[in-house]
Amino acid sequence: MNPTETLDATETTESRTPGELPGVVTRLFRGVLYAESDEKVWQSLIGLESQARDYVSVLGLDLILDESEGYAFLRSREDPEGDLPRLIQRRRLTFDVSLLLALLRGRMLEFDTNSSELRLVMTEQEIVDMVAVFLPESSNQAKILDKLGTNIKKVVELGFLRRMSGQTGTYEVARILKAYVDAQWLEEFDARLADYRASLEGPTGPTAGTTAPNTTEGDLP
């Protein structure tokens, strides 16, 4: 490496003053920070990572940063006693949305294992086909498809699916899904899914419109 380049990099890091820190943290409070869409703030965060962690820690928050995947967000620290006010919204998800998230996470795992590509792109029909095998039989397919469409829109709203520009009905599965749907989340959801399957296979057979109650909640990015 050229010594001059090393010196320049050091000077750049040292010249990044703590005065940038409030702006970086404020941006994180607005939602997920992606390297590709907000490069300037991302570079500031990388240079001030330690200070940012200390800054938000005082507020009972953890900085979740994955430099290789290119995203960062804030998450509330576990507070069993409930002494801290919650600054990051905690949302309860319906079973149907939870199911979609779990299946998308499974598809991403397969994709990362079998493909050298970085972006997992799926059409709306592929998503519908993926979920359909878990749904109860129904004579009202239009209603089922409409509900699936609503669930897809919800996942887009949550930031785990991104509409592809210029490609109608095509979505990129956001890499941040890996941070939210972790092993513990999947384990808890699998238990609910088993109960749901049992209800569909009960003595009276599958019941159209059978759903499970709200199943999970978390600090969503």
C-alpha positions, 0 to 999 in steps of 0.5 A, a space after each residue: 500500500 502506498 504510504 501516502 494513501 495510508 496517511 490520507 486515510 488516517 487524516 480523513 478519519 481524524 478530520 471527521 469531527 464528533 459534530 457529525 454524530 447528531 446528524 448520523 444518529 438522527 438519520 438512524 432514528 428515521 429508519 434503516 440506513 443503507 450504504 447504497 442509498 445514503 453513501 455520505 451518511 453511511 461513511 460518516 457512521 462507519 467512521 464514528 461507529 464507536 461514538 454512535 454506539 456509545 451515544 445511543 446506548 445512553 438511550 437504551 438502544 443498540 446499533 445494529 450495523 452490518 458493513 458487509 450487507 450495507 445496512 444499519 438500524 437501531 434496536 431497543 435493548 432488552 429491558 425485562 423490568 420495563 424501566 426504560 421508555 421505548 423509543 423504537 416502535 414495537 409492532 405486533 405482526 399477524 400470522 399471515 405476515 409472519 408466515 411470509 417473512 419466515 418463508 422469505 427468510 428461508 428463500 434467502 437462505 437457499 439463495 445465499 447457499 446456491 447462488 453467487 448473486 447478491 440480490 434476491 429478486 422475486 416476482 409477485 407470482 413466485 411469492 404467491 406460489 411460495 405461500 400458497 402451499 401453507 394456506 387452507 383450501 378455499 373455494 374463494 381463490 380471489 379472496 385468498 389472492 387479495 389477502 396475499 396481495 395485502 400481506 405483500 404490501 405490508 411487507 413492502 411497508 415494513 421494508 423487507 421487500 422493495 419494488 423493482 423500478 420499471 418492473 411491475 410485480 417484481 421485488 427485491 428481498 431486502 438483506 436486512 431481513 436476515 437481521 430481523 428474522 434470526 434463529 430465535 424468531 424462526 424457532 418461536 414462529 415454527 412452534 406457532 406454525 405447527 399449531 396452525 398446521 394441526 388446526 388445519 388437519 383437525 377432525 373437521 378438516 381444513 377450514 377456509 379462512 383459518 388463521 392463527 392469532 398474532 404471533 410475534 412482535 419486535 423492533 422493526 427497522 
